[in-house]
Amino acid sequence: MSKIAIIGAGAAGIETAAVLAKQHDVMLFEKETAPLCNIRNKALLFPDFTSADELADKMIQKLEHPRISLYCGSNITDLQKVQSGWQLTDAAGNRYDSDYVVLATGYEVFDAHKKEELGYGIYPGIITSIDLEKMIREGKITNAIGEAPKSVTFLQCVGSRDEKSGNHYCSKVCCVTAVKQAIEVRKMLPNTTAYVFYMDLRMWGQGFEEMYRTAQEQYGVNFVRGRISEAASTYDQRVQLKAEDTLMGLPLNMNTDLLVLMVGMCASEGTARLAQATGIAGDYHFAQSVSEHLQDNLTKQEGLFLAGACKRPMSIQDTIQDARAAAVTILEQIS
């Protein structure tokens, strides 16, 4: 029986652990005080508006296995190949030995403070999609002065497909997340007007195009093909926007009560650090697999595997499927 270490107790780490624990001992390390933080910070999931907490609770049950040892609050800061396998070191200096390692360190959202022209952290009434998700979870959406907003504007591709931020890639889930959140806003505040500014909408998943149509036809969400170049505060704590309707080729100046920045997915600090330490760093600080087609869970380092969004932006559905593939790949290697 082999000992396998998994770094990251998100959806990828837990799913990989659950499959592997049927045959092997698993150590699961999580730097936060609890697993599944990137799911727990959401309210409902697309495209069927499933409760995020319901999914998280079901996944947590998978950790109730005698062969899974969960170490929360354990931030793995170093990972080294040794003769017997791999050695992991956490921030407290504790060392752990393992035969195999799975990197499942996931993602972080783009820091919207870096886009100063959009005013996040400078002007009230400008929030991120994560901030709005928290409001939706709490059942109360408010503007800068604590009132229900009469208009909410969403801006796509903040920190993705962006020359200035250096992230040229698409984060894959932002478009559908904006559609989902716009519907949630209209459900909670039926008298509120919702706008979504986009470069182009990428409704790539099953049921996503239908959800986009539902947003327009049933909830009256307004979609504007355009860019917002600047956001600032008005005297009455609203948000003034300078934008361009790229479909019509016309400049736009409008006010909104709440501007929501749809922040993209970036490699987590743990992903960037451990990928660099093990020589598997890829583009944009994500970890690099051998091949995206047939060897996407393998790395060039023997005994080191990848699962989930440490490789690239993924939806929760894709992450879980990739984690199962990683577990199968490891079992094949061990046998």
SULVENVEN-V945470 format. One record per backbone hydrogen bond with DSSP energy under -0.5 kcal/mol. NH is the residue of the N-H (numbers start at 1). CO is the residue of the C=O. Records with the same first field share a line. If there is no record, write none. Layout:
NH: CO ; CO
This chain:
4: 2 ; 25
5: 100
6: 27
7: 102
8: 6 ; 29
14: 10
15: 11
16: 12
17: 13
18: 14
19: 15
20: 16
21: 17
22: 19
23: 20
24: 20
25: 2
26: 67
27: 4
28: 26 ; 69
29: 6 ; 27
30: 71
36: 9
39: 36
40: 36
41: 37
42: 39
45: 50
49: 45
50: 45
52: 43
55: 51
56: 52
57: 53
58: 54
59: 55
60: 56
61: 57
62: 58 ; 59
63: 60
64: 61
65: 63
68: 65
69: 26 ; 67
70: 68
71: 28
72: 70
73: 30 ; 32
74: 30 ; 71
75: 73
76: 74
77: 75 ; 89
78: 89
80: 87
82: 85
85: 82
86: 98
87: 80
88: 96
89: 78
90: 94
91: 75
93: 90
96: 88
98: 86
99: 3
100: 3
101: 303
102: 5
103: 101 ; 305
104: 7 ; 102
108: 266
110: 264
112: 110
114: 111
115: 112
116: 114
118: 115
119: 116
120: 115
121: 126
122: 119
123: 119
126: 123
127: 125 ; 259
129: 261
132: 128
133: 129
134: 130
135: 131
136: 132
137: 133
138: 134
139: 135 ; 136
140: 135
142: 140
143: 147
144: 257
146: 143
152: 193
153: 258
154: 195
155: 260
156: 154 ; 197
158: 262
159: 157
161: 169
162: 167
166: 162
167: 162
168: 166
173: 171
177: 173
178: 174
179: 175
180: 176
181: 177
182: 178
183: 179
184: 180
185: 181
186: 182
187: 183
188: 184
189: 185
192: 189
193: 150
195: 152
196: 222
197: 154
198: 224
203: 201
204: 202
208: 205
209: 205
211: 207
212: 208
213: 209
214: 210
215: 211
216: 212
217: 213
218: 214
219: 214
220: 216
221: 215
222: 194
223: 221
224: 196 ; 222
225: 223
226: 198 ; 224
227: 244
229: 227 ; 242
230: 242
231: 117
232: 240
234: 238
237: 234
239: 256
240: 232 ; 238
241: 254
242: 230
243: 241 ; 252
244: 227
245: 250
246: 225 ; 244
247: 225
249: 245
250: 245
252: 243
254: 241
256: 239
257: 151
258: 151
259: 125
260: 153 ; 258
261: 127 ; 259
262: 155 ; 260
263: 261
264: 158
266: 108
267: 284
268: 106
272: 268
273: 269
274: 270
275: 271
276: 272
277: 273
278: 274
279: 276
280: 275
281: 275
282: 286
285: 282
286: 283
287: 310
288: 280
289: 287
290: 295 ; 298
291: 295
295: 291
298: 295
299: 304
302: 300
304: 301
305: 101 ; 303
306: 297
307: 103
310: 307
311: 308
319: 315
320: 316
321: 317
322: 318
323: 319
324: 320
325: 321
326: 322
327: 323
328: 324
329: 325
330: 326
331: 327
332: 328
333: 329
334: 330
335: 331
